Amino acid sequence: MKHIVLGLTIAAALIAAAMPLMAHHSFAAEFDSAKQIKLTGVVTKIDWTNPHVWFYFDVKDEGGQVTNWGAEMGPPHLLQGSGWTRTTMKIGDTINVQGSLAKNGSKRLNARTVTTPDGKRMGAASSEGVTP
């Protein structure tokens, strides 16, 4: 009986450890590197969490219509390693973003670079695997 309990415990631990890997996606599964876009907008929300930092920003088109976009960046630890902090970008900031569009046509992108209000162009630790 001890061996069965130990075996089940080990199996459960292995499954639990693998779950974050299964939940993670590849860049190519969601984004199209051939469809690059540059947008300017006002930051409305920032989710500084693992496995990827996401931010949302309002973009005004030529007709004046505002659309909220979501942008994925790399994980917090990679962003911090390249100079980002939780306060580098703030709600209300006007930013420029360059990245790859979502394959499903939604208003989402994988950010490659973000230019902050002070003109600093920062890499976004993109999962695309390229450097700015």
N, C-alpha and C positions, 0 to 999 in steps of 0.2 A: 504494500500500500504506500509506503514511503516513496518508493521509486516512481509510482504513478503521480503522486502529488508533486514531487520534484520535477518530473517531466512536464507536467502541465504548467507549473510555475515558470519553467524555462521557456516553454513555447509561448506563453502569454507575454513574457518579457521581450522576446524576440519580435513578436507581432507589434507590441507597443512601440518598440524602438524603430521599427520600419515604417510606422504610420506617417511621421513627418516627411519621409522621403517619398511616399506614395502621394502625399498631398501636394508636393512641390511640382512645378511644371517646368518644361524647357521653354526657352525663348521662342523657338520655332513653332511650338504648339499653339501659341497665342498671338504672336506678332510677326509682321512681314518686313524683313530688313530692306526689301526692294521698294517699300512704300514709306519714304521719309517725309516728315512734316516739320514745319517750324510754326510755332504758335506763340502769341503774346496774350497774357491774361492776368487776372487778379486772383490770388490764392484765397480759397474759401475753406479748405480743410486740409489737415496734415495728419496722417496716421504713421507715426514713427514706431513701427513694430516689425518683428520678424515674421516671415522670412524676407519680406520686401517692404520698404517704405513706399507708401502711396501718398500722393497729394492730389488735390482737386482744385481746379481753377476755372474761372469764368472767362470765356473768349467771346468777344464781340465781332460779328461778321460785318461785311461791307454794308449790309442793310440795317445794321444796328441791333440785330437779334443776338441775344446772349445765350450761349450754350455752355453747360458745365462739362468739363473734360476731366478724366482721371489719368494720372501718370504714375507708372511704376518705376521705382528706382531700385538700386541694389539693397542689400541688407544693412542695417544700422552700423555694424562693425566695419564694413568696407567703406561706407560713407564717412564715418568718423576718421578712418585712416587716411582719407584724402582731404581732410579739413572741414567736413561738415559737422555741425552741432545741431541740437534740437532747435536752436534759435537762428540758424543761418537763414531760413526762410520762415516768414511769419504770415499769418492770416492778414489779408489786406495788401500784401506786397504785389507789385506788378513785376512779372517775370517773363523771360523769354525761354521757351523750351524747344529743344530739337530732339526728335526721336523717331521711332518706327510705329506705324499704325497697327491697331489690332486687326487680325485677320477677319473677325466676324462683323466688321463694319461699325462697331460701337464707337463711342467717343472716348476711346482709351488709347494710350500709347505707352511704349516702353521708352522712358527718357534716356537720352544719351548725354545731353548736356543741359544745364540750367544756368541762365544768366540772371544774377540777382540784381536788385534795384541799384546797387552801387556799381554795376557794370562788371562784376567779377564772374567770369565764365567757369563753371565748375562741372567736373565729370560727375555723372550720376550712378557710377558703379553698375552700369547696365549689364543685364544678363546676356546681352547680345554678344559680349566678348570682344568688343572693340574699344579702343581708347580715343578720346576726342582729339 
